[in-house]
């Protein structure tokens, strides 16, 4: 796909048209299948027994983890086999070889494999679990009133932004777009930059992967809290769906002012859509529901974790997430020891679920039993 080169005057007219053409609010996507509320019954159901409290011990057997018995251990072992090669710890690498050497295992055998090879180390405190996904968005090869935000390639003068941060979002957006890779709706581009990758569908039906190519080195600043504080969103409805709907309904100067609160800006390259999941920081495709973005200051790629997350604060959220997942990615907003972002997959349903995840997190690192103390 090739985009036309626009002069500064024409660019200004396009951006002005973009700023003056709001679109009606869109209904949020349907929640992911399997997370709908159960139908009401004529007779009251007995109240379920309360769940056990999380263990206060730092080192516990896997059987002591809340939700362990209900885990899909076969699916977890399949994801582990596919991605455990990212681990650099010798003991973990040996468990990885063991997992790949054995034949297919049923659910009970998979459960016993994990229990035989690992013990769990609890995080020192509770943290926060969020989620992300690979979005699919419409795009255009030429700008118009609606598709007026350029998808910019990596600038030639970007350099090492860890030492010398590049221009912030406001300054970048004030520059002529040069030769953009595509044109998107502004709110879609904003969320594509947050997610880091996605699929673009053009009006001729062609699909391209938008692949992360770097960022400007500025800190990530979330817009949810400022929007809530300004009264733009209800306190219990600051999900990604509600933020995007507001930005779409107020497209123009109002939405741009909100988006520019986040100075971080991502650049992309386009590649063929091969139908595979996006590749994370460990250079491996991310298994949906089994991959975590973590802070590499505290965690290593390929480590295995038990996620125990509940107490959601967003309306319509699934109540708990308890599962095995591997550290395979990083993120600009993922900072801290007990902070993780769970990859949900691609498309609208994954996005609807990911946008409602903000849960209290207890994280357990699974340590190979043969590892040195």
N, C-alpha and C positions, 0 to 999 in steps of 0.2 A: 504494500500500500504506500502510495506517495501522496503527500499533502502539498497544496499549492503554497507559494511564497507570497505573503500579503505585505503590502506597504504599510508604513506606520499610520497613515491617515485612514486606510481601509480598516486596519486593525482596531483603531479607536472607534470607528463607526460600529463595527461588529460588537465590540465590548459594550458600547453604549446601548445597542439594541438588546443585548443580553441583560443588561442591568435594568431595562425598563419593561421586561416582559415576564411577569410572574406566571406561574402555572398553578392550577388548583391543587389543593391538598390531595394526597394519595392515601388510600387505606393501607395500613401496614400489612406485610405479607402474612399468609397463613402460617401458623406455627408448624414446626416439623412434625411429621407423622409420628404417632405414638405418644405425643405430649399433650393431646387434647384432654380436657376434663372428662371424667367418666359420666355416663348418663345417670340421672337421678333415679332412685328406686322408690317404690311405693312404701316399703317398710324401712325403718332406720337400721343401719348396719352397726354391729358392735364396734366400739372404739378399739383401734389396734393397740397392742402393747407398746409402751414407750421403748425407743431404741436405747441400747446401752450407751453409756458415756464413753468418750474417747479415753483410751488408756493414758494414765499419767506417767507411765514408764517411757523412757527414751528409746530403749531397744526392746522390741516385742516380736513374737512369732507372727507370721502372716495370718494364722488362724484367729488372732486377736483383733485384727483390723475390722472396723465396722463396715459391713457390706461385703466382706470377703466371700462369703458363701454364695451370694447372689451374682458374683462377677461372671462374665462370659470368659472363662479361662482359655478356651480354645481360640477365640478371637484375639485375646491378649497375647497368647504364645505365637500366633501367626504374625502379628505386628512386631513382636520382639525378634523373631527370626529374620524378618525382612530388614530391620533397621539397627540391630544390635552391633553391626560392624562399625558403627560410628564410635563405639566405646574405645578408649585408650587405656583404661585401667587393666592390668594384666589379669586379675581375677575375673573381672566382668568379661573380658575377651575369651577366657576359658569357658565360662558359662555359655557364651554365644556359640562357641564351637560345639559344645555339647548339645545345645538346642538344635543346631543345624544338622548334626550327625544322626539324630534319632529320626525314626519314621513318623508318620502321622499319629497324633494322639487324640483321644477323645477328651471330653470336658473334664472328667475326673482325673485322667492321667496328666492332663495339662496342669490342673490344680496341684497335683502332687509333685510335678516337676518344679514349679515355683517354690513350693514349701520345702522341698529338699535342698534347694540351691540358695535360698535367700532368707535373711531376717530383715526386719524393718526398723529404721531409725526415725523417730518422730522429730518434726521441726520444733525449735525452741519456743515458738509462739504461733498464734494464728495470723494468717495473712489474707490475701485477696486472690480469688480466681475470676478471670474474665475469659472471653472466648473470641476467636476470629475465624474468618472463612475466606475462600477465594471467590470474589464476586464475579458475576457476569453482567456486563453493561452494554447498552447500545452505543455506537460511535459513528462518526461520519468522517469521510476523507476531506471534506470541505466544511468550513464554518458556516453556520446560519444563526438565526436569532436564538434558537434553543440550544444547539450544540456549539457553544461559543468559548469553551475552555480548552486551551491547547494542551495536549499530552507532550511534554517537552522531553527530548533526549538529554542524556548527560552532557553538561557543558564541557567544552574542551579545556576551560580554565578552572575546573572544579578543584583539582588538587586534593591534598590530604586534609579533610575537614575536621579531623580530630585535633589538629594543631591550629588550623586557620579556618574557622567557620566561614562559609560562603554567605551570600546575600540571604536575607530572611524572605519569608513568603511574600510580604507586601512589596519588597523591592523587586523580586523575581517577576511577579505578576505585572509590574509596571513596565517591564521590558517588552519589546516586540517579540513575538513568538518564534521568529526565524523560520525554520522548517519543522513544524510539529509532526509528530508521528500519527496523530489522529486528533479529532475534536470530540469533546464530551460535554454533557451537561455539567455545570460547575460543581453541583453537590455530588454527582457520581465520581468525578475526578478526585474530589476531596476524600471520599471514602476509599477509593482505590489506593490513594497514597497512604492512608492509615493501614489498610490491609496488606499492602506491599506487593501484591500481584493480583491478576485476574484475567478474565477472558473478555475481549471486545468483539461484538458482533456488528458488522457494517451493514448498511442498507442494501447492499448487493448480496447479502447472505454469507459473505466470507467471515471467518472467525480467526482471530489472532490472539496469542497470549501476550499480555502486557507484563513484562518481566522487570523486576526491580534492578535499577542500574546505579543506585547511589542516592545520597541525600545531601542536604546543605550543611549538615553538622550542627544545626540549631536544636535546642531542646524541644521535645514533644510536649505540648500543652493541650490537655483535653478541653473541649468546649462545653461538656455536659454541665459541669458545676456553674460556670458563668451564665449559661442559659437558664438554669434553674434559679439562680440568684436574681436574675433580671425579671423573673416571672414569665419567661417565654415558654417554659415547660413545667408541668406539674411535678412536685417533688418525687412522686413514685412512678414517673413516666419519663425518665431521661434515658430511654433505650436508644440504640442506634436507629431503629425505625422511626421513632418520634423526632429525633434530631434531623434525620434526612428529610422527613416530610415537611418539617418547618422550613428548612433551607430551600426546598423546592417551591413551597408556597410563597416565600419571600425572596425569590431569586432576584438578584440585583444588589444594590448598595447595602441593604440590611443584611442579607445573607453573607455578602462578601466581608462585611465588618466582623461578623461572627467567626468566619473561617480564618480570617487574618489574626485572630487571637492565638492561633497555633502557628508559630514561626517556622516550624519544620516543613520541609518541602522535599518530595521524592521525585526522582527522574526515572525514566523507563526506557526499555528497548522492546521491540516487537519480535515475536517468534511464532512459528507455526503452532497451531492448536493440535497437540498430539493426543488429547483426551486424558492425559495422565494428571495426577495430582501435582500441585506445585512443589518445587524443591525448597527445602528449608536451609538454614545455616549449616547443617551437617552434610549438605550436598546430597541429600536423599529425598525421594518423594515422601510427602507427609501422609501417614495413614490417618484418615478421618477418625476423630474421637480418641486417638491414641498418641497424638503428638502434642508436646508442650513447647511453647516458647518461654525461655527462662532468662535470667540474668547471668551471663557467663562469668561474672565476677565471683559468683557463689556456687555455680554448678558447671558440670562438664557435659559436653555433648555425648549422647548415648547412655546417660544414666537412666535408671529405671525408677519410677516413683509410683506410690499409691496416693491417689487424689481422694481426699475426704472433704467435700465441700457442701455446705448447706446454708441456711438462713439467708435466702436471696432477698435483695432490697428492691428489685424492679418488678413491676406489675406483669403478670403473665409468665413468670419464670418457672422453669422446671425446678422442683423443690430441692433435689440433691444430685450431686455428681460424685459417684464413688467408682473408681476404676484404676486399672494399671495404665500408665502412659510413660512415654520416653521423652527425654529432653533432646529435641531435634532442631530447634529454631531459637531465634532471639527476636527482640522487638524494642523499638525506641522507647515505648512507654512501660516496658517490663523491667522494673528496677527493684532490687531487694532480694533478700534470702527466701522469704515466703511469699513469692509473687509469681504467678504463672498464667499463661494464656493458652487455652485449650483449642486446638484446631478442629473445626467442625466439618470441613469439607467444602464443596463448591455449590453455587447456585442459591436460589431464593430461600428454600427451606432451611439450608444451613445458615444463611444470613439471618433469618428470622429468629432462629434459636440462639445464635451467637450474640445477637444484639441484646438479649435479655439476661445474659450471664454476668452477674456480679455477686458472688457468693463468698462467705467466710471460708477460708481455706486452712485445713490442717494437712500438711504435706509430709509424707513419709518416704525417705530415700531407701530403696532396697539394696542392701549390702550383701554381696556374695559371702556365703558362710566360710569360704576358704580365704577370704581377704585378710590381710594382716590387720591387727587392731590399730 
